[in-house]
Amino acid sequence: MQYKKQSVALGLAVLVLCATALEGLCQPRGSFRERRASAIAFDLDVASFPDGQGGAYTELYLSVPLTSLHFSETGGDQPTTRVAVTAIFYDEDESQITGDDWTYHSLPGSTLRKENEGKFLNRTYRFQLPPGKASARVRVEEPDRGLVGLKVARFEVPNFQKRPFNISTLVFGICSDRVQTAPSSSYSGDLLPHPSRRYGEENPELCSWFRLEDQGEAGGVSEYTLRYKIKNRDGKTLKDSTFTAMRTDRVTDVSLSTNLSGLVLGRYSLEVEASLGKQKAKRLGYFRVDESRISFIEDTQKTRTVLGYIASREDLRAIEDAPDDSLAVFWKEFWLKRDPTPETQHNESLLEFLKRVDYATQNFGVLEPGWRSDRGRIYIKYGEPDEIERYPENRFSTEVWHYYSRNAAYVFQDIDGFGRYRLVGPQRD
């Protein structure tokens, strides 16, 4: 009997790390070629606020990783660096609105390393901008090395005069010890802006602050009712919480924080709605979880299993011997050794690994977790196939995954008819 063959060429190329797919993740840091930075990396964010007097102001938040800067001995007591920043704002028609520049001479390394646990140079700049769509073009330069970083942020300044009750842009930040969790009090000023809006293992708590403005009469109401929701890209609500904040004056600063444990890698929205009597206002902002799966190591069985797919024999023994309470330390050390670009903020090997685990979990789970299935194991280990051949008319529905760069193919069959494909060739991997 002849069977019709269906070939599905996958449009996305496999992300190759080190040598081939996740095989590169199994190599220690020393096996990667050293990379030199050719530009200054930094993150940028913009937020606008009502000033309580019918006007508004806009703040620009800048965060430069200290690993992007060079500290040199200049004859003083400690290494220093010099940084120049230029910010120019344009309206929707590309006409310049305003701008400024700053040069920081002899920034001491020891002082900077005390800020935000020694990871970033953080600066905030304030401007007066008219309502409407705008863009900020920012240049960060290290004159002594001739290195430059450029970024553009596009945003819209709300017209706060059009409404009697307003909510500002949401500022995404890193929680400090004094920022309370929701139910929240007024903003304490201890939140550190986080321009990348990226959260993960290093920053598992999302903190946000915003300003409420009431231009009319409050009608005797002394507190705001606030509700925030976190939604995924499909619009599904994952978190929904309500709290109150005391009304202090025409403007009230409010903060909230929430733990992101359980969120997989991806883009999310934070929606905040404020009510004062019959008045309502709403604001939306977006953030990402992409450095790690925050709740990953909480599932020790899953951690041991998926790491076992890519670990060396030596690491396998270490995984088996590691007690549950030290697994988090092992996880961190495991990925530090496999970071192909340790001079940058992100571990590309870890990010690719977690993306594969999440894809396997979401797509191959039938009667068992997707990451534990045969297709999930191969996908996590080698990544997306170059091509998949499907034979749905066989006695057992069959898939053949081709990895041409490895000269390998894996055959899966749905033997029990429930969609739980088993690896039938090669028999061992």
C-alpha positions in Angstrom: 0.0 0.0 0.0 1.2 3.5 -0.8 0.7 6.3 1.5 0.6 10.0 0.6 3.5 11.9 2.0 3.0 15.4 3.5 6.1 17.6 3.9 5.9 20.6 6.0 8.9 22.9 5.8 9.2 24.9 8.9 9.7 28.6 8.2 11.7 29.5 11.3 15.4 28.6 11.3 16.7 26.8 14.3 18.6 29.2 16.6 22.1 27.8 16.6 24.1 28.3 19.8 27.8 27.4 19.8 27.9 24.4 17.5 24.5 22.8 16.7 21.3 23.7 18.5 21.3 22.8 22.2 24.4 20.7 21.9 26.1 24.1 22.3 24.5 24.5 25.7 26.4 21.5 26.9 29.7 23.3 26.5 31.3 25.3 29.3 32.0 29.0 29.0 35.6 28.5 28.0 34.5 26.9 24.7 32.9 30.1 23.4 34.9 32.6 21.4 35.3 35.9 23.3 33.2 38.7 21.9 34.1 42.3 22.1 31.4 44.9 22.4 31.1 47.2 19.4 28.4 49.5 20.8 27.1 50.6 24.2 23.9 48.6 25.2 21.3 50.4 27.2 17.5 50.4 27.9 15.2 53.3 27.5 11.6 54.1 28.7 9.4 57.2 28.7 6.4 58.2 30.9 4.1 61.2 31.2 2.4 62.6 34.2 -0.2 65.3 35.1 1.3 68.0 37.3 -2.0 68.8 39.2 -2.1 72.4 37.7 -3.5 71.6 34.3 -0.2 70.8 32.8 2.1 67.7 32.3 5.7 66.6 32.3 7.5 63.7 30.7 10.3 61.7 32.2 12.9 59.7 30.3 14.5 56.7 32.1 17.9 55.5 31.1 19.7 52.3 32.2 23.2 51.4 31.1 24.7 48.1 32.1 28.1 48.6 33.8 29.4 45.7 31.8 29.0 48.0 28.7 31.3 50.6 30.2 35.1 50.7 30.6 36.6 51.8 33.9 40.2 53.0 33.7 42.8 54.0 36.3 43.3 57.8 36.2 45.7 58.2 39.1 42.9 58.5 41.6 41.8 56.1 44.3 39.5 54.1 42.1 38.7 53.3 38.5 36.4 55.8 36.7 34.5 56.2 33.5 33.2 59.0 31.4 29.8 58.9 29.7 28.0 61.4 27.5 24.2 61.3 26.9 22.1 63.2 24.4 18.3 63.1 24.1 16.3 64.8 21.4 12.5 64.8 21.2 10.5 65.0 17.9 6.8 65.4 17.2 4.8 63.2 14.9 5.9 65.4 11.9 9.6 64.8 12.8 10.0 68.4 13.9 12.3 68.8 16.9 10.5 69.7 20.1 13.3 69.9 22.7 16.5 68.2 23.8 19.5 68.3 26.0 22.8 66.6 26.6 24.8 65.6 29.7 28.4 64.5 30.3 29.3 62.6 33.4 33.0 63.0 34.1 35.0 60.6 36.3 32.1 58.4 37.4 33.6 56.3 40.2 33.2 52.5 39.8 32.7 51.8 43.5 29.8 54.3 43.7 28.1 53.0 40.6 28.3 49.4 41.9 26.3 50.4 45.0 23.4 51.5 42.8 20.9 48.7 42.0 23.3 46.1 43.3 26.1 47.3 41.1 24.6 46.4 37.7 23.5 49.6 36.0 24.1 53.3 35.6 20.5 54.6 36.0 19.5 58.2 35.2 16.1 60.0 35.0 15.6 63.2 32.9 12.5 65.5 32.9 11.1 67.5 30.0 8.1 69.6 29.1 6.4 68.2 26.0 3.0 69.0 24.4 0.3 66.4 24.1 0.5 64.1 21.1 2.6 61.4 19.5 6.3 61.9 19.8 9.7 60.1 19.7 12.9 60.3 21.8 16.2 59.6 20.1 18.9 58.9 22.7 22.6 58.6 22.1 25.0 57.2 24.8 28.7 57.6 24.2 31.9 56.7 25.9 34.2 59.3 24.5 37.4 57.7 25.7 36.8 54.5 23.7 34.8 56.0 20.8 31.8 53.7 21.5 28.3 54.8 20.9 24.8 53.4 21.5 21.7 54.7 19.8 18.0 54.0 20.5 14.6 55.5 19.6 11.5 55.3 21.8 8.1 56.1 20.4 5.3 57.2 22.7 2.3 59.4 23.1 1.9 62.2 25.7 -1.8 62.2 26.9 -3.8 65.3 27.0 -4.6 65.4 30.7 -6.7 68.6 30.3 -9.4 66.8 28.3 -10.6 64.7 31.3 -11.4 65.7 34.9 -9.9 62.4 36.2 -6.6 61.1 34.8 -4.1 58.3 35.3 -0.6 58.8 34.1 1.6 56.4 32.1 2.5 53.3 34.1 6.1 53.2 35.2 7.6 49.7 35.4 10.2 49.2 38.0 12.2 47.1 40.4 10.8 46.7 43.9 12.8 48.1 46.8 12.4 47.0 50.4 10.0 49.9 51.2 7.6 49.5 48.2 4.6 47.8 49.6 2.7 45.0 47.9 -0.9 45.6 47.0 -3.0 46.6 48.7 -0.7 49.6 48.3 -0.1 52.9 49.9 0.9 56.0 48.0 4.2 55.9 46.1 7.1 56.1 48.5 9.7 57.1 45.9 11.7 54.0 46.5 10.8 52.2 43.2 13.7 52.0 40.8 12.6 52.5 37.1 13.2 49.4 35.0 13.3 50.7 31.4 13.8 47.3 29.8 10.5 46.1 31.3 12.0 42.6 31.3 11.4 40.4 34.3 12.7 36.9 35.2 14.8 35.1 37.7 16.8 38.2 38.6 13.6 40.4 39.0 10.7 38.2 39.9 8.6 41.1 41.4 7.0 43.6 39.1 6.6 47.0 40.7 4.7 49.8 39.0 3.8 53.3 40.1 1.5 55.9 38.5 -0.1 59.2 39.3 -3.8 60.0 39.7 -5.1 63.5 39.1 -8.6 64.7 40.1 -9.3 68.1 38.6 -12.9 68.2 39.8 -14.6 67.8 43.1 -14.2 64.5 44.8 -17.7 64.6 46.3 -16.5 63.7 49.8 -14.8 60.5 48.6 -11.5 60.2 50.4 -10.0 57.1 48.7 -9.5 55.6 45.3 -10.6 52.1 44.3 -8.0 50.5 42.1 -8.0 47.3 40.1 -5.2 45.8 38.1 -5.1 42.9 35.7 -2.3 41.0 34.0 -3.2 39.5 30.7 -1.3 37.3 28.2 -1.0 37.9 24.5 -4.3 36.1 23.9 -6.1 38.5 26.3 -6.6 35.9 29.0 -6.6 37.4 32.5 -4.0 35.7 34.6 -4.1 38.0 37.7 -6.9 40.2 38.9 -6.6 42.2 42.1 -8.4 45.2 43.8 -7.0 47.6 46.4 -7.5 51.1 47.7 -5.3 54.2 48.0 -6.0 57.3 50.1 -6.7 60.5 48.1 -4.1 63.1 49.2 -4.7 66.1 47.0 -5.4 66.8 43.3 -2.6 64.5 42.5 -1.9 61.2 44.3 1.0 58.9 43.6 0.2 55.1 43.9 2.4 52.1 43.7 1.7 48.4 43.4 3.7 45.2 43.2 3.0 41.7 42.1 4.9 38.4 42.0 5.3 37.0 38.5 5.8 33.4 39.5 4.1 31.0 37.2 4.2 33.2 34.1 6.0 31.6 31.1 8.2 33.5 28.7 6.3 36.0 26.7 4.7 39.5 26.4 2.1 40.6 28.9 -0.1 43.6 29.6 -0.7 45.4 32.9 -4.1 47.1 33.0 -4.9 49.5 35.8 -8.3 51.0 36.4 -8.9 53.7 39.0 -12.3 54.9 40.4 -13.2 57.9 42.4 -16.9 58.0 43.0 -18.4 57.8 39.6 -15.2 58.9 37.8 -13.1 56.2 36.2 -9.8 56.2 34.4 -7.8 53.4 32.8 -4.2 52.9 31.6 -2.4 50.0 29.9 1.3 49.1 29.8 3.3 46.1 28.5 6.2 44.1 29.9 8.0 40.8 29.2 9.1 37.7 31.0 12.0 36.4 29.0 15.2 35.9 31.1 13.9 32.8 32.8 10.9 30.8 33.8 10.6 32.3 37.3 8.8 29.3 38.8 10.9 26.7 37.0 13.2 25.5 39.7 10.2 25.2 42.1 9.3 22.0 40.2 12.4 20.0 41.1 11.3 16.9 39.1 10.9 19.0 36.0 14.2 20.7 36.5 16.1 17.5 36.9 14.4 15.9 33.9 14.9 18.7 31.4 18.4 19.5 32.4 19.2 15.8 32.0 18.3 16.1 28.3 21.3 18.4 27.7 23.7 17.8 30.5 27.0 16.1 30.3 27.6 12.8 32.2 29.4 14.7 34.9 26.5 17.2 35.2 24.0 14.3 35.3 25.7 12.9 38.3 25.7 16.3 40.0 22.0 16.8 39.2 21.1 13.4 40.7 23.2 14.1 43.8 22.0 17.7 44.4 19.4 18.0 47.2 16.2 19.9 46.4 17.2 22.8 48.6 20.4 23.4 46.7 19.0 22.9 43.2 18.6 26.7 42.7 22.3 27.2 43.2 23.1 24.3 40.9 20.7 25.8 38.2 22.5 29.2 38.4 26.0 27.7 38.2 25.0 25.4 35.4 23.9 28.3 33.2 26.7 30.6 34.1 29.1 28.1 32.6 27.1 28.1 29.4 26.6 31.8 28.9 28.0 32.6 25.4 28.1 36.3 26.1 28.8 36.8 29.8 29.5 40.5 29.2 25.9 41.2 28.3 22.7 41.2 30.5 21.1 38.1 28.9 22.2 34.5 28.8 21.2 33.5 25.2 21.7 29.8 25.9 19.3 29.9 28.9 16.8 31.9 27.0 16.7 29.5 24.1 16.5 26.5 26.4 13.5 28.0 28.3 11.7 28.9 25.0 12.1 25.3 23.9 10.8 23.9 27.2 7.8 26.2 27.1 7.1 25.3 23.5 7.3 21.6 24.3 5.0 22.0 27.3 2.4 23.8 25.3 2.4 21.6 22.1 3.3 18.1 23.0 1.4 17.4 26.2 -1.0 14.4 25.7 -1.7 12.3 28.8 1.6 13.6 30.2 3.5 16.9 30.4 4.8 18.0 27.0 8.3 18.4 28.3 8.4 14.8 29.4 7.1 13.4 26.1 9.4 11.9 23.4 8.8 14.8 21.0 9.3 17.3 23.8 12.7 15.7 24.7 14.0 15.9 21.2 12.7 19.4 20.7 14.3 20.6 23.9 17.6 19.0 23.0 17.9 19.9 19.4 15.4 22.7 18.8 12.9 23.1 15.9 13.4 20.5 13.1 14.5 21.7 9.7 11.6 19.7 8.2 8.7 17.5 9.4 7.2 14.8 7.2 3.7 13.6 8.3 2.0 10.4 7.3 -1.5 10.6 8.8 -2.8 7.7 6.7 -0.4 5.1 8.1 -1.6 2.4 10.4 0.0 4.5 13.1 0.0 8.2 12.4 3.7 9.0 11.9 6.0 12.1 12.0 9.6 12.2 10.8 11.7 15.1 12.1 14.7 16.0 10.0 17.8 17.8 11.3 19.9 18.2 8.2 22.8 20.0 9.9 23.1 16.9 12.2 22.4 14.4 9.4 19.7 12.9 11.7 16.1 12.0 11.6 13.7 11.0 14.3 10.5 8.9 13.7 7.5 9.3 16.0 4.3 7.2 15.9 1.0 7.6 17.6 0.8 4.0 18.6 -2.2 4.2 21.0 -4.2 6.6 18.8 -4.5 9.3 21.5 -1.9 11.7 19.9 0.8 10.6 22.3 3.6 10.1 19.8 6.4 7.7 20.8 10.0 7.7 19.4 10.5 4.6 17.3 13.6 5.4 15.4 16.4 5.9 16.3 15.5 3.8 19.3 18.0 5.6 21.6 19.0 9.2 21.9 
